[in-house]
Amino acid sequence: MANLMGVTNPVPNYDGPNNNRTVPTTVKPNDTQIQNIPDPTRVGRPDARTDQSGADDALQSTALRYDSNLQVFLQNLREAPDLGAEILKAVTWLRGLAMTPGLQAGLAEEISEFLKLFRMDGESFRQFFLTQMESGNRFSGPLLSLLRQAYQTIPSEGVRQDILGFLKRYSDFSSTDHIGRTMMQILKQLPDYLPKSWHDRLLDMTARLENGLEAGTRGENLKLLQGEIVPYLGNYVERTHDLGTARSLLRLLVLNITRYENGGEEGLLSAFRQLSGYGDVLEGLNRLDDASLLKLLRENPFTQASQQDVFSERLASLAQYALRGECGSQVQEAFQEIIRAILINESVYMPLRHGLLPMEWDGKMSYGEFWVDPDAQDEEKGSEAGKNQEGKIQFLFKMDIQNLGFLEMALGAIDSQVDLSVYGPETMSRHGEVIAQDIREILKSHGLDGKSIRVIKEEKPLAITDVFPHLFEGKRSVNVKI
């Protein structure tokens, strides 16, 4: 029991005037001896503690944050690998590896075909750039533009939810081939983590599914997946209490099965027909019959560009070899960083279009990437300047060119007016006026007006958040919560 009356002998170094101090009734914010002062502007723990550093500035924090998904994304964005440098490492090692005898069957050819894609001239680079842009814009075309306009103008939350529901089905519908390949990859990995006694039946079902995916029989494939494959693997996990890789692959398989089912034509058409009953903006959708709608969704610029995007397919295929360690530890590490950088730039918190620009032109290698914001006018929303910035597009280019150095270009375009700032090495900035004049002539030949053209020496690399400051707001990204 506590000694409330103090009748026993005092404990050394415990009782005394130093330990019987009076707790001040008023908190002084500038008092450095007071820790964990409650902040009424934050929702904190009952004891006002925080387990993360740099709480007020995500970009200054070196600890993993748990209070904000957006701040974690910004922190990861700051720490993202230099994609151009990692591609350079990977290509350097791959070139040496391609000349090594005794490679796994097909790997040398895979590397050789991938390296050939880097050789471009002016026309092939133009096509490569346009393909990258279009293959990354799934929601393009007249129909989806109409739905985007309806989403912005119709105030009803129910209508907006139905539009998003249709777009989700369309996303899964247009990803059918990719989802099918992903399911096959998972099923072909699973035998490595199962006892041999479970292999034969799984291999048989996997072969049947592969034939079904090639034939496009979605209904039969779903029956096989949901009625045989998943119960079989679930029975294995239940009987063996396997909570390792096999269970994780099963969970990933179930997720892709859900997307495969969600992308069916029947559900897609049903969701579309529901939209036609909402107001004058969408009533014209009834004029499309089922066959016309499916053709419109299949034969749009995104689908055509995706079929032509050989670079992405080759990169993904080679990454599988590299991440399994079949190309050596150096290539494996380089591809791990490449994939990490790509995933960060494809995050739901990144409202920008991102693409790669690796090429070999006139015998010189160039590695770069770009970011595009088609809604840059939101940055000045509310101001007089922002009201007049309808249709503004903001670009950021980063390139590392052999024998020249590192270049960065920040470009803003409104209608036919272009603002362009080029940052590069001192050898380039010395001829800044000449280069700027050449750029003006190039823009003029394409019907564009070089409103402001600057070619200056780079002092420090541009951060993405410097060119696109609205990333801090997180208002144009998807808020994912677990």
C-alpha positions, 0 to 999 in steps of 0.5 A, a space after each residue: 500500500 502506498 505510504 500516504 502519511 509518510 510515517 516510514 523511514 524515507 527512502 534514500 534519493 527518493 523522498 525529499 523536497 526535490 521529488 515533492 515539487 508542485 506541478 505547474 498549472 499553466 503550460 509554458 510553450 517555450 519551456 524546454 523542460 516540458 515535453 509532449 505538450 498537447 496540440 489542440 490542432 492535432 488528434 493525438 494519443 491520450 498521453 500526447 506521445 508521438 513515436 515518429 520524428 519530423 511530425 511537422 514536416 514529412 520531407 525532414 523526417 527520417 522515420 517511418 510515419 504512421 499518421 498519414 498515408 500521403 506523408 509516407 508517400 511524400 517521404 518515399 518520393 523524396 527517397 526514390 532511386 534515381 531511375 536514370 542512373 539505375 537504368 544505366 547500371 542495368 544496361 551496362 551489366 546486361 551488355 556484358 552479360 549478353 556476351 557471356 556463354 552458357 546463359 539460360 535458354 532464352 535469356 541471351 535473346 531476351 537481353 539482346 531484344 531489350 537492348 535493341 529497343 534503345 536504338 532510335 531515330 527522330 521518328 521512332 523516338 516520336 512514336 515511342 514517346 506518344 505510345 508511352 503517353 497513350 498507353 498510360 492514359 486508360 481513361 481516354 476517348 470520347 465516351 470516357 471524356 463525357 463521363 469525366 465531364 458528367 462527374 464534374 458537373 452533376 452534384 449527385 453523390 449517387 451518380 458519381 459513385 455509379 460513374 466510378 463503379 463503371 470505371 472500375 469495371 472498365 479498368 478490370 475489363 481492359 486489364 483482362 489479359 494482364 490479370 490472366 497473365 498474373 494469375 498464371 504466374 502465381 499458379 506456376 510459382 505455387 508448386 515451389 512452395 507446396 509438397 510434391 503430393 499436392 503438385 499433380 492436381 494443381 498442375 493439371 488445373 493450371 494447364 486447363 486454366 491456361 487453355 481457357 484464358 487463351 480461348 477467352 471463356 471467362 465463365 468456365 475459367 471462373 468456375 475452375 478458379 472459384 470451384 476447384 483451384 481456390 478450394 484446393 489451395 484453401 484446403 492445403 492451407 487449412 490442413 497444413 496450417 501453412 502461413 508462409 509464401 503459399 498462403 500469401 500467393 493464394 491471397 494474391 490469387 483471390 484478389 486477381 480472381 475478384 478483378 477478373 470476375 469484376 471485368 466481365 462483359 455482363 457486369 460492365 454493360 449493366 453498369 453502363 446502362 444504369 448511367 443512361 438514366 441520369 439527366 440530360 448529360 448522360 441520356 444519349 448513352 442509350 443510343 449505343 448498343 452492346 456491340 458498339 459499346 464493347 467495340 468502343 471500349 476495346 478499340 480506343 487509343 489506350 488499347 491500341 497503344 498498349 498493344 504497341 508498347 513493346 518496351 514495357 512488355 520487354 522490361 517486365 519480362 526481363 525484370 522477371 529474370 533479373 528479380 529471380 537472380 538469373 542475371 546476377 546480383 548486380 542486375 538484380 539490385 538495379 532492377 529492384 531499384 528500377 521497380 521501386 522507382 516505377 511503383 512510387 511514380 505509379 502510386 495512387 497519391 501521384 496525380 501525374 503521368 510518368 514515363 521513361 525515356 531511355 534511348 541510343 541516338 547517333 551512338 550516344 546513350 540518353 536516360 531520362 524520365 518525364 512527369 506530366 500534369 494535365 490539370 496544372 491550372 489547379 495550382 493557382 485556383 482562386 487567383 485571377 491568373 488561375 481563372 485564365 489558365 484553362 487547359 494548362 499542361 505542366 511537364 518536367 523532363 530529366 535526362 542524362 545525355 552521354 558526353 553532355 551531362 544532366 539536363 532538366 526541363 520545366 515546361 508549361 503550356 497554355 493554348 499555344 503559349 509555352 514557358 520553358 526553362 532548361 537547366 544544364 551544365 556550364 558548357 551548355 549555359 555558355 551558349 544559352 542565348 543561341 540555344 534559346 533562340 533555336 528553341 523559339 524557332 522550333 516552337 514557331 515551326 510547330 505553331 507555338 509561341 515561346 513566351 519565356 525561354 530560359 537556358 541557365 546553369 543548373 545549381 541543384 536538381 529540381 525536386 518534383 514537388 518544386 515543379 508540382 507543389 500541389 502534391 503536398 495537398 493530396 486533393 487529386 489522388 486516391 485516399 487509400 486507408 487500411 
